[in-house]
């Protein structure tokens, strides 16, 4: 309950509290209007905020927020005579991808709503290894053809099509584009992403169409060589 009023003497504010009610919050703020103060009068604006004792204060409404994780695929294997699209992860890549997912768990990130990757074997393998560590169903990974041999605009197009209900999204992609996208959206410079690196960005917006550097908050930049593996 809130009470507002104008009084001439703040020491005698006539506030009637309901019987049998005990109140835990009350505050009064006084401001003499300039015109009245100049006339030698003292009039005050009063604000009282009252809450019954034992009741819980209303939790503040969290601001709208989207979190984007940009991850470069883990280290791939060049020893196989296959196309670029079919190139698999090597032993180091198969180690680094789940390890970086474990570092996300150590940061106590919110559960991912969606993981997206390009159709290349190395990105899908990276996304799958990450998903398993994060208890995300690998069958729900969204494969986007547009992210293979893509430029920044392709990535931004994919992001802009995300449903507003999604709040935590990871994209597993390729360099140099993944680094370019990170720097386009980040409020601070991001070095070139090594394999299995992850950049986290938060955005104060309700729509994925509105992601911009001006509304971004830098979360972190992490990669395997930060650790003694």
Order of alpha helices (4+ residues) and beta strands (2+ residues): beta-alpha-beta-beta-alpha-beta-alpha-beta-alpha-beta-alpha-beta-beta
